[in-house]
Amino acid sequence: MKLLRSIGAASALLVWMTLAPAAVPQGPAPDFTLRTMDGRNLRLQEQRGRVVMINFWATWCGPCRQEMPHLAKLYDKYRGSGFELLAVNVDEEQPKAIGLAQKLGLKFPVLFDGDKKVSGLYDLKAMPSTVLIDRDGRVRFQHRGYREGYENTYDQQIRDLLKE
């Protein structure tokens, strides 16, 4: 019985660790350049002075699809206030990602990381994963996974970073 309780507790901890916001050292965000859905290159360093949310996602990820409409609302709400959202797709086949982005009517930049180099820079461990970067280019928050209600946490963190 003790073994079952230990296994249950360990399983619950593992789920919590995967879905809970991860502690991230407040260091510089790793710079990268990726191609966007419209064919241009976008460099993170060029976003300095803005609060940036990087959301790593994939077409095969159900929670990613669930989260996207919430991210679109946050983008619409804060884009005029110095906020940028970069949706980094990790699919190897770009046409699937382009199709889904168009279907969802995404207005924010969709970037492609099919070779997973940028995902590696950010130590991607769950899908989706979201990173918030302050105006000085420092990683301030990281979230692994998605559960309903995370968008409220994102909203508060974005507001706090925009006030700084």
N, C-alpha and C positions, 0 to 999 in steps of 0.2 A: 504494500500500500504506500509506504514512504517513497519507493521508487517511482510509482505512478504519479504521486504528487510532485516529485522532483522533475520528472519528465514534463509534466503539465506546466510547471512554473518556468522551466527552461524554454519550452515552446512559446509561452506567453511573452517572455522576455525577448526572445528572438523576433517575434512579430512586432513588438513595440519598438525594438531597436531598428528594424527595417523601415517602419512607417513614421517614427518620430523624427522631429527635426534633429539633424546631426550637429554636434558641436564642431565648429570650424574655426581654426585660428584666424585672427584678423590680419591676414597677410595679403600681399598683392595678388590679384586674380591673374592666373596664367593667361597671357595674351595669345590670340589666335586670329587667323584669317580663314574664313570659309566662304564658299560660293553660295549665293542666295537663290531663291526660287526664280527670280527674274534675271539670273545670269551674272549679276555683278558680284564683286568680292566685298566682304564686310569684315573689318578688323575691329576687334574689341577695344583696342587702345584708342580708337577714334571716338569712342563713346564717353571718354573721360569728361567729367563735369555733369554727367547724367546718372541717375540711379538706374541700374541695369538688372533685369531679371533674365537669367538664362534658364530655359526649360528644355531638358533633354527628353525626347519622346520618340516613339516608334508607332507605326501604323498597326502593328500586331498587339499593341498594349491597350487593353480595355480601360484601365484607369487613366491612361493618357487621353483617350478619346473623351472620357467623362470630364476630365479637368479642362480641356481646351476651351469650352464655352465660358467658363469662369475666368480663364486667363484673358480671353477676348474682352470681357467686361472690364477687367482691371486695366487693360491697355487703353480702352476707350476712355475710362475715367481719369487716368493719370498722364496720358501721353503729352498733353499740353503743359504739364507741370515739371518737365525735366525727367521723364521716365521713358525707358526703352525696354521692350521685351524682345528677346531673341529666342526663337524656337529652333533648337538644334535637333534635327532628325538624324537618327542613327541607322535607318534602313539602308541596306546595300543597293536597293532599287529605288531611285529617285522618283520615277513616274507614280508609284503608289503614294508616296508622301505628297507629291504635287496634287494628285487627285483628291486626297483627303483634305488637304489644306484649302483647295478650291471649294470642295463640297461644304466645308465648315465656314467658308467666307472669311478666312483669317486675313486681317489687315496688317499684322505685324510681320517683321522679316522672318522667313523660314529659311534656315541654313542647313547644309548637308555635311554630315560627318560619317559617310559610309565606311571609311577606313578606321574609324573609332579613335583617331589620334587625339582629338580634342576631348572626347569622353575619357580617355586615359589621363589627360592632364588634370581633369577634375575628379578623378578616382570614382567614376560612376559605378555604383553598386546596386542600384535599384531603378526601376522604371515606373513612372517618370521620376526624374530628379530635378530639383529646382535650386538655383543659386541666386542670391541677391548680393549685388555689388554696389558699394556706395560711390558717391561722386568722385572720390579720390582713387577709385580703382581697387579698393580692398574688398575681399570677400567678407561679408558680414553674417549671412545666414545661409544654411543649406538644408534642404528638405529632401528626404528620400521616400519615394512612394507617394501615393495620394489617397486621401480619405475625404469624404464629404465634410466640408467645414474648413479644410485647410485654406481655402480662399480667404476666409476671414482673418487668418493669421497672416497670410501674404499681404492683405490690404493694410493691416496695422503696421507691418514691417516696412512696407513701401512708404506709407505716410510718415513714419518716424524718420526714415532715411531722407525723404524729401525735405523735412524740416531742418535737417542738419546743415 
